[in-house]
């Protein structure tokens, strides 16, 4: 039966002559095929959202701070001169790391700034959030309520701006101890903060205005700028929301365990301004009712509003880990941002356009869960391997070991494998270490005369960690040595041309790395008198990639490309088998 394959990562749908969709979908370089589903079990590629570190070939980190975080960090001065209201301040910003809060705090801010954390281009959503850390208007908890929040937002494609707003003066080098003494009497503390809060509010409004005025330069949608803050920063968030105009109005706000008594203003904006509120029921400072009041006011004004009250968490949970539900409050914030439509990518890749961003994200999580249980996907061909002895004559048996390029080959031109008694053992998304781990059950145990090894594309695409040429090359050599030790003739092949990987656009052009690794493989084959199949030279264009007629996504071959590869592979295999 004649099959036509539509090639487009991360899938390949095969049609028969009647147009019926086969029960198969192979996911670019990491999906797996399901023969049980009417269409597909979607297992997408591993992303930079997920950093996989391998120690003894186990995944030792899962969903930490995703990706490589910020694309750039720039400190922005909010004022060219000393800002109004603090012209006579003579003290300067300082930080403290040894204090009772056990975290870095910034204090004595007199010249307001914000640090921009911009996400990678391919993750950008066009949404931006100004972050105001807390600290009772005396200090700023700059990490767990600032920088760490910004990094997480970057992983979701949101531009973040950590604001250092003006604070009341601290007179010692231990601002935390100084502040704790003042917090015993909130009436006195409120009185001391009263002249400071309007200045901090002016800084917050200035920050929103700056982001909006420079939105185009930073790939930000001027109508998707939010403001969030923690504790005093939450108070500041509400001050900004109540006192803004069209130039400095946040489009949405998120006060986290805010202190209501010090908020300036009370009129809920008439323009649509969604709000996300979060607090712990056991807040030591008793701020839970404050959050309820803020939510109630917003709800009664018929503004979009969401409130999360955690039973435990205390005050100031921020991004701290306490092994309780507040550890993931920001995931709920992410859900809310998505609900409001703030997380749609500006530049979705072609697979996200095809399947939808949600489906791709779900596939990524499913694949990580599978890898935690079976990193090398040893189960993929377990049943099929048991049937090989009866189905294929041993004297002509050749195994093709690889990734989705090999797996897709079997479906693109199954007759090539059936007529020649070849066995396809490709698994989408796999790197060289995964192929090495399954080399014995998927190659040696089948007792072939030869094995064609084509692996390395996903190493360079960093599917399971940072690319290291020596590491990848070493894994390939190990497979060769295992084959020889078991009297299997190894045939090496070049990695196919590619200039970029659609599922990892942030890596940029890596065609030179492919050429370099191919040179090493070819030289090794020559020195060890092994057959080498040069797919790269036969398929490449002037940019060391592949033209659309050979690979629609620039990585996965079309049937035309596979036909070229087949003639080259047959020639090498013939030389070995004769």
Secondary structure, DSSP 8 states (H G I E B T S, - for coil): ---EEEEETTEEEEE-TT--B-S----TTT----SSSSS--------TTS---EETTEE---SSS-TT--SEEEEEES-SS--TT-TT-----EEESSSTTSS-EEE---S-EEEEEE--GGG--S-EEEEE--STTTEEETIIIIIHHHHHHHHTT-EEEEEE-------SS-HHHHHHHHTT-HHHHHHHHHHHHHHHHHHHHHHHHHHHHTTGGGT--TT-EEEEEETHHHHHHHHHHHS--TTT--SEEEEES--GGG-------SS--EEEEEEETT-TT--HHHHHHHHHHHHHTT--EEEEEESS--TT-TT---SSGGGGHHHHHHHHHHHTT----SS--HHHHHH-HHHHHHHHHHHHHHHHH-TT-TTTTHHHHHHHHHHS-GGG-EEEEESHHHHHHHHH-HHHHHHHTEEEEE-TT--HHHHHHTHHHHTGGGT-SEEEEE--HHHHTTTTSS--HHHHHHHHHHHHHHHHHTT-EEEEE-----S--GGGGGG---HHHHHHHHHHHHHHHHHTT-EEE-HHHHH--TTSS--TTT-TTSSS--HHHHHHHHHHHHHHHHHHH-
